[in-house]
Amino acid sequence: MKVLVLVFSLFYVGLADDEINSRYFPKNFKFGVANAAPQIEGGWNEDGKTESIWDHFVHTHPEKIVDRSTLDIACDSYHKYKEDVAMVKAMGLDYYRLSIAWARILPTGYPDKVNQAGVRYYKNLFAELKAVNVEPMVTLYHWDLPQTLEDQLGGWLNETVADLFAEYARLCFELFKDDVKMWITINEPKQVCQAGYGTGYLAPGVVSNGVGEYICARNVILAHAKAYHIYDDEFRATNQGRIAMVIDTSWSEPGSDSEEDQEAAERMLQFTFGLYANPIFIGNWPQVVIDRVAQRSELEGFTSSRLPPFTDEEIAYVKGTYDYLALNHYFTHMANATADSPIGDPSYGNDVSVSTWRRPEWPRGAAEYFSVVPWGLRHLLVWLKKTYGDVEIVITENGLSDNTGIMEDDHRISYFQGYLSACLDAIYEDGVNLSTYTAWSIIDDFEWENGYTFFLGMYYVNFTDPERTRIPRKSASWFTNMVATRCLVDACTE
Ligand code: NOJ
């Protein structure tokens, strides 16, 4: 295995070497690292916290997690947050991206009982960050809906949950108004909806392909917009912070020069990123999504489109609900048009009608789909600028997964170097307004359906040790040095 990793690293270092941008990062460019409550905190039922859909999912369906693990303890950050903050400080970072667990603050999910112990935990965490001069970047929803709201209301398939999210957001804005200025409403709505309420491989595991995911998408977007307006109307003037939704996408590179494949790559981006970004940045769903889902729905015998429409009032209400564009990005694929599938059961995949593949020479992360293609990020950043205008872009996640957990993680260093170089290219060559880069992740964590078998941390965590000892990998010192020098090579130019 070691030999394989070495070959991988040599290959990739060689590939990236002559492409690394040797300009300094701009003076006001910010660096951070990210993680999320359900993946690191543990303390799943401590001090009044109740079950989230993820706690429930792993407790009731252990077979859905490859190593049958749970989030019960995870990295034990509920008790060891001071160690996490010390690591962030040692790396010289500007930001620490973390999330608040809804069920720790509001154990019933409803705004009826505030759990003071939960509030104290986050207050202490923010105080610790303040003491070392690191700014928190706070996600309000990183996939961990209180299970009560799934049981009683059907979770994100019910619009009432959007109102409840807005109540929870208002409470957090009020509770943490002196601690937090950089807010994120919802993380990766595509995964929340497609994987949670479409294919069902992530919690809550609802299988409703081509139907549930669109209903969920509408509710999640409305939830985001409600929280944005509450922030705008009631807190912005005093908090003076900023708020956005994090949307993720891989880059779709056309599989050939043909018009069909060019269109297919664009269509893929519209069905993944545009589905969530268009309502916020442009207004309404992307036209190609509206047209294709309506057309197939009709042929399938539905009396209206499976994509629930926004009213004119809602379109206006959602449009413009951003202070910056927050992007999670990991990998790239090639995209080819496929012939439309025969009409049958509704399916998101058939609505999109694009086949994806990876070039065999592209290095891989922990899974076959995880292809390491730094130029894909540059293409994506340019596409974002072209599609949504000259908006400030904040990269809220980027990083490499592997399944070895190896400490000499040269392949991760090469990944960061390549992707950060793509950021510099986009800033200096393409004029992209990119202000921030956040690496996923500071520590190994619970990686959803992959449990503790995928490693993305710059710090290794020993999950068999009750102390959950954190030990820096080679990438931690590389990243620390990069942040200090603001440079990706031995010597940089202005
Ligand atoms: C995106 C998600 O936001 C995060 O929770 C996850 O762990 C990373 N991708 C890495 O897989």
Residues whose N, C-alpha, C, O or C-beta is under 5 A from the ligand:
A	BS01	NOJ	E188
